[in-house]
Amino acid sequence: MDQSLTQRVMLPDETATIQLGADLAGALSASPAGWLILLQGDLGAGKSTMARSMLQTFGHAGTVPSPTYTLVEPYDFRSFLAYHIDLYRISSADELEFLGWDDLVEGLRIVEWPERIPDIEAEADLLITLSYDGEGRRAALRGTSERGAALLEGMNLN
């Protein structure tokens, strides 16, 4: 299985970003616990929109605030925990300890601004890079683990 496989998806509008998030959550729905998904991109590229869509697809009915100031927003689903994490204000891997990082590994972790901690990609399953493309966006999805690559192959996004 090729873990370096990258799938690219055009996202012409916010609805397409929401749909991609829903599709990812649907593909993960059998066993989302323990996954680490990294969302990378400039401000406004759609990271929070994608995370919000995933959490709402899993069944969260309330608002999904950006964790910019809280750093970690927990979500308790019937069969698993999910954590929406924002690393923008983190300056080193040592600070992850103060977030209780080791206590979060059993849940689904959706992380914005992973580039703040360069070594985090080594433990991730998926790296999703969102970028501007004219009026829309583009997503590059890469499986960074064997199961991440298998998930993307099964989704057939191209």
Secondary structure, DSSP 8 states (H G I E B T S, - for coil): --TT-EEEEEE-SHHHHHHHHHHHHHHHTT--TT-EEEEEESTTSSHHHHHHHHHHHHT--S----TTTTSEEEEE-SS-EEEEEE-TT--SGGGGGGGTHHHHTTSEEEEE-GGGSGGGGGG-SEEEEEEEETTEEEEEEEE-SHHHHHHHHHH---
